[in-house]
Structure formats: C-alpha cells, structure tokens
Amino acid sequence: MTNDAGQKLLNEHEMHTEVKSSPPKSDYGDLVLDAICAVDADSKCLSVKGACERIFGYTAEEMVGKYMLDLVHPEDRNRTEQSIDRVMGGYLQRYFENRYIRKDGSVVYISWSASWSEEHQVRIGVARDITDRKFDHGEVVAPQLIPEYTKYWQLSASPRRLISPNGISIALSEQDHIVLLALMSGGECVTRRSIVDALGEDYIEYDQRRLDTQMNRLRRKVEEASGQSLPVSTLRAIGYRFHEQSKICV
C-alpha cells in the first residue's frame, strides 16, 4: 500500500467536506479540531491531515512511517488491537477512546472513529483530543470515564445508562435497564423466568426465543457503543449469568 492511496482517500474526504468561502488551505491547521489518519493493514501511518501536531506532538511528516500502535499507551494496546480487528472485519467504528503517548512523553486522551477500505487496503481514522473533557486545571473531573479508574460495569437508574469499564456511557431503554438490573443482582444464575417476572405483566407471554433475541440485541448495542463485550453468559436451558464485577447505582 502506497502513501498515494492514503492521500487519495484523504483528498476525497476533503472534497466532500469543503464549504463555500472557505479560508486558504494554509489556515486550516489552526481551525481543524481533528486529525485524519490513513494507515495500512499493519497500522503503519501513510498520511495525516489536520491537527496532527496539536494532538500527537509530531508533525505530519514525522508521523508518516510510524506504527500507530507504538504510540498507544501500553495499558490500552490490547483493547485497541481488538478494536482494530473489528474495523478490519468491516465494522464501522463510530466511537472509541484510548490514550496515546505524545512526542514529549505526555498522555493524550483520544476519541476515534474509523473505517476500513478493502478496495484501497487503507484504514481511515479520525482522531479528536478529548483530554480537556477528562481534566480541569489538573484535576480529574470525570474519573468514571477514565479506563484505569473503573474496574467494573456500572448500572445507573437516573438517568438510565450502563457505564463500561473503559468509561463509555450507554443510554438504556426502560426494558434494557430492567433486564440488566435482574442480571446484575441475580447472582450466579438468573433464570429466564425471573427476568420475565421483573419485566412485569406486559411480558408474561415473553417466550425464550424473544428473550434471547432481546439479549443479543443488548449485546450488540453495548459492543457497538463501547467496543467491549457485555459479560453475559447464556446458561443452556436455564438462563444467564453476568460474569464480571458490577455496581448498581441509585
């Protein structure tokens, strides 16, 4: 894969996002909040546009040829590789957070969206620096959003949401919340019957197949939002088990 192919995709991206009365291209670096990175199948950087130096500390020229995983914070590499595998498999990654080590050794928190072009053998990632959202005057303002602070899944009732161990907040429907509440508070085995009872009278005829469909939909929702698998095991002919540490918040 050559730099030309990555540059071509980036140029196409710019063509689709241009507006009338746009400033000269030389001024874009001060206006663009994101860095648009093109990498090959081995995660080697082919080209970068936008706020590259502001986010990573390297110029675009310095970034070319680097392996992006080499810049990822060591504690985030494993789940970053898992995210890359999903994208390479055709999944459109709309939101993924991890940490990078900047050129000066400082840590930057980045929110990514990414997709893979099988035709061009190029992965395009859009990176946004969200460090300011994590800290305020050097103090952590949202510790539950930072991976090393959260070692468990959190279920909140107000608002209804699930917070993953990597700090992603996932909005839940009332039905999703009831199902997760039953799973997290039910111990080693939660029967299908107990989940249906928790759902109430409107679900008294909720059969096993519909409940399994509901569970699969919830698994997909959580994975697409957070990049992490919902830790729910299916116990054949019995029910389910939530098999990781969790906390239920009021």
Secondary structure, DSSP 8 states (H G I E B T S, - for coil): --HHHHHHHHHHHHHHH--TT---GGGGGGT--EEEEEE-TT-BEEEEEESHHHHHSS-HHHHTT-BGGGGB-GGGHHHHHHHHHHHHTT--EEEEEEEEE-TTS-EEEEEEEEEEETTTTEEEEEEEE-HHHHEETTEES-GGGSGGG--SEEEEETTEEEE-TT--EEE--HHHHHHHHHHHHSTT-EEHHHHHHHH-GGGTT--HHHHHHHHHHHHHHHHHHHSS---EEEETTTEEEE-S-EEEE-
